[in-house]
Amino acid sequence: MRLHMSELKDRIEKLKAVMAWNDTQMAKAAGVSRSAVSQWAGKGSKIIHTIGDVEVALNLERETGYSALWIAKGVGPETAKDRVSAESWPFSSIDNQKVRALDPDRERMQLETAILLSAAQLGLDVKKDEG
C-alpha cells in the first residue's frame, strides 16, 4: 500500500495514535528529546518537516513496523514489510552479493534506507534497473 502523507506532523500523529504513545514515549522509542517530537508534530516555535537522521528513522521503524523512509520523508511504502525486497534491489551499481551478505536485520536495512533517504533528499526518482 503506497500512502503519501506530505506532512511530518500527520505521520507522527498517526504513529502516536497507532502505538498509543504520548510525546515522551515516542521520544524514547526514537532516541530523541521530547521537544524534537513536539517540533515534528508542528508544536512550538520551531517546526521540523522531515527527519534527517537515519538512526532516528530506523529506531521508529523497528518500534512501529512503519518504513523509516515513509516516517522521515512521507514517500515510499508506508510499512517496512511493503518495502522493496533484496531480490528486486533497484541499484544495479551495488553488488547484489555484497548486499545479501549484510546482516538482514540491521546492515542491509541501514544501507537501503540511507540510499533511499539520500535519493529523496536530492529529489531523485529512483527506479528499478530493468537491464
Phi, psi and omega in degrees: 000126182250102177255142176242112175246105188287338183260125177304319182300325178292319179293320180295315179298322178297312179300316179299319180292314181297319183271355184056045180258149165262180182301321181295317179294320178295317180301317179296315180297321183279337184081034180230177178281160177297326180293328176297318178296320177298320178294320176299322184280003177080020179257149177092187185278335180246121180249131179254136185256347176215160174257111184270348182269115183301318181299320179296314179297320178293322176301315180292324177298313180299322183281331188247336186086356176276147183296135179301319180294319178295316179299310186290318189238346181079020180236160179082185180299143182292319183252153181297326182292340179271357182294160178300132180280165179297331180292337179242038180304123189276005185249096185294336181279354178256124183299120180302322181296320178293321178295314180296333180285343179291152176299117187295336183277343184222297188296313182295318179297319179295317179297311181299314181294318179298318180294315181293320177296318178297315179298317180295319179296328179275354181074023180279144176264100184276124180234152178291136177283116182276347184269000000 
